[in-house]
């Protein structure tokens, strides 16, 4: 998991470093969903096109395994419900 300390600037502006944006699949023009939790604020990409998001994910293998596809599908299901 990629984790970094970010500084909140004037008017609440925070810059998400490239490494975090790439790891989360956030690009210029992307929308993120913010949720207040007891432990802080959770930011996550707004998923409008889960299939497109899956196609854009970097893979180390030429073909994803059944287990990998199931993990990704569970993750998308959790995001859609939450």
C-alpha positions, 0 to 999 in steps of 0.5 A: 500500500502506498502511503504518504504524508501530505500538507494541507495548504491555504483553503484546504488545497492538498496536492496528490503526488503522481505516484499516489494518483497513478496507484489509485487510477486518478487522472486529470479530470477524474472525480473522487469521492470523499467520506468522513470516517472516525479515523479521518477522511477517505478519498477514492476514485468515483467509478463511473465505468468499472469495465473501463477501469479494469481495462486500464489497470496495469498487469504484470501478467499477459492474462489475468488469472481467475483469482485476480479477476475475482479480487478485482470484481470484489473490490469494485462491488465494495466500491459500488455499494459503499 
